């Protein structure tokens, strides 16, 4: 083989020849390199003989070998140069920094960002090096982060004349945390695009952004005029509003892992606490209907999902003083829970954003505003629910901390249920968390209860009420046994624990048990108080409206002042109503209360198994019943809720037929059964609940639409246990006579008020009417029994009430007449202002009492009238007949006798005094019982003729 052939073969076999487009180009390059070497050699060895180099065969072979090596070295140098150039360009694209400030026209535009920050000082330190590599990038990035005004160091990398504001903004980003995140994102893009040989460099750049972010958060004092924790929160906020939330989360996850790996300088908790401080400071002044609030809630949702942040969050929200109720509201979670459409400061309407100037707004405008509040509340409650759910599911540690927080919060705020709390609002506000706090907490907990809030859910039967009797547990025991509520052992239960009954506590309690107890206790401390406030505000509004109308005729400053009071109170009322009648929250509460009603019925049957058992009468005897561990507030909450629906959200009852059936069953079992519910006041309250859920046909104002009652009528008329329900009602009517309370005499009339309406409705339904008649028949057959029959005791109390109420009503009317005459004669005009106000207050109070007693006497005598229409034998029995006749005669003497001569009926119509109706009912009773003969006298007035020649003339006025 010739030298030339050998040389060609060596070049073709050299792997670096592949870098050229063809073998000819490689040969040409090798030839040029050879000639250059020869020229250099000649300049060095000019004295050597030409013939030695030309005639030596060995030199020729060596030359060929040298040319191959030269090609390899040259191409290796070229490859390294190309790689270095690519690395430099990649670093510039990721970090938008450079050491090259040469003329942009001399640079190639391929792979170079349009704008970079020129690191002048570093370029000077490197003595002319104008490229960045992996050895210098860490120093370069640190230098870039320390620049206070990076925008002052921008240079353009290309010769493009168009202004690129986006590139300027990105390269000149002053905030270190958003800048590092942007670098992280650009590094991720490079990883997906660069050749494999540059991949490791791109990964290093990404890791470098994470390590620098860690340094920034650990040593923020290095970075002058930078609030890095605020920047971190802003980064999350911007990503939530944009479409980069997942990418930001990925960046933060890497940073968190880096922070957790080394906590010598600062712990991870110390890094997150300033972020939480800023978060709380920002959200505390946000309103329910501000969209910004929901962006922050998304961030809090992320915090609750992230396992490391969630643990720090739970430690952060622990109150400074666990025994102070208001301290829980001052935590981050408490600050969120305090956001509502309720007034931030009770009574202060100024700067309130809802229902201002209600009298000047149309009903449609009010409805739209209420609808908007409902939508925001539903979204708000859903976020709160997700946050609590995440914290419960995140880990056993976060679950324990959250449940401990809830247990401590409820115990510290137990004073909210005390009577004095409503009477001293100034002290209340300083001691306990707000109404908004408890309303929102209750709504979130209600959503957590929905998986088992179905009346026939088998999960319900896993509830273990012995939880409520545990006390004096150590923290370790509370953690291990899942007992986080405190102070429940002091609560009164449905029935006392029998002396012979032993308590078998569980080794560990389910989350369902804790969740149900926490929810019911929260509703008891929160919803009950708001309901009471709404009732009082409703009464005050009616009073103010009447006073305003009276003063409008005379005009003057008094009318304007009353109008202003009415406006302010109406704003508070409408805001409270909107907060408490949110449809989704009401439905969730309805589901829970109906489920608890079914649960308590199962416990009353002694069911401790995994399946529900049917209800049958008579009820079985109680043995080792769990009812003695169930706090009374379970029944209180259920009653309070359905009474609230009747007053302020009646339409919800009509759409909840299945739930109403479970409520009727609960009332049937407990209302008349002292063995299953000892408290007579609570059993009497169930009568009010029964009145609330039954159909009601009230007299409406002209033009008002009659409420739909179809579903309620169907449930009531088809109820399977109608006879037992009627008996339970009469039983509680009798039992409430003696409660042991010092005020039992006055209380019984309030408790019996709703019972008259229920009896009247029952009498119109055949199944109920027949059951009442059977009770009357049994009483007729057992009049001489040692224990008087139930219906006989009922009639006796009914007649006692009728006599007392009518007497009291007439006495009140007489006192009202005296005060009205004094006022009309002008005797009040000469009184001092305080004395005049006292007189007016007395007249108002007497008017209320007179009205109440008039209504009650009308109802009592009216009840006797419809009962005697079909129950006759018991009334005309000699045992009762003489007493009934004497009572009716007494009524007529009072209603048409001389006492009524001075009282004109028209003067007392506003107090519901209806003597004509009373006399008519009394005559009806006479007629029903066959005790009356009628005739027309010469003066054409009816005359009543009683047995034993007892005459009462002029029975009708």
Secondary structure, DSSP 8 states (H G I E B T S, - for coil): --HHHHHHHHHHH-GGGGGSSSHHHHHHHHHHHHHHHHHHHHHH-TTS-HHHHHH-HHHHHHHHHHHHHHHHHHHHHHHHHHHHHHHHHHHHHHH-EES--S-GGGS--TT--SEEEE-HHHHHHTTT-----TTTHHHHHHHHHH-S-GGGGEEESS---S--HHHHHHHT---HHHHHHHHHHHHHHHHHHS-HHHHHHHHHHHHHHHHHHHHHHH-GGGSTT--HHHHHHHHHHHHHHTT-HHHHHHHHHHHHHHHHH--SSS-HHHHHHHHHHHHHHHHTT--TT-HHHHHHHHHHHHHHHSHHHHHHHHHHTS-SSTT-HHHHHTSHHHHHHT-SSS-SSTT--TT--SSTTGGGS-HHHHHHHHHHHHHHHHHHHHHHHHHHHHHHHH-HHHHHHHHHHHHHHHHHTGGGGSHHHHH-HHHHHHHS--HHHHHHHHHHHHHHHGGG-STT-GGGGG--GGGGG--S--HHHHHHHT----SGGGS-BSS---TT------SS--HHHHHHHHHHHHHHHHHHHHHHHHHHHHHHHHHHHHHHHHHHTT-SHHHHHHHHHHHHHHHHHHHHHHHH--HHHHHHHHHHHHHHHHHHHHHHTT--SSS-----SS----SS-GGGGSBTHHHHHHHHHHHHHHHH-HHHHHT-HHHHHHHHHHHHHHTT-TTT---HHHHHHHHHHHHHHS-------TT------HHHHHHHHT-TTHHHHHHHHHHHHHHTT--S-TTHHHHHHHHHHHHHHHHHHHHTSHHHHHHHHHHHHHHHHTTT-SS--HHHHHHHHHHHHHHHHHHHHHHHHHHHHHHHHHHHTTTTTTS-HHHHHHHHHHHHHHHHHHHHHHHHHHHHHHHHHHHTTT--HHHHSHHHHHHHHHHHHHHHHHHHSGGGTT--GGGGGGGT--HHHHHHHHHHHHHHHT--EEEE-TTS-EEEEEGGGEEE-----
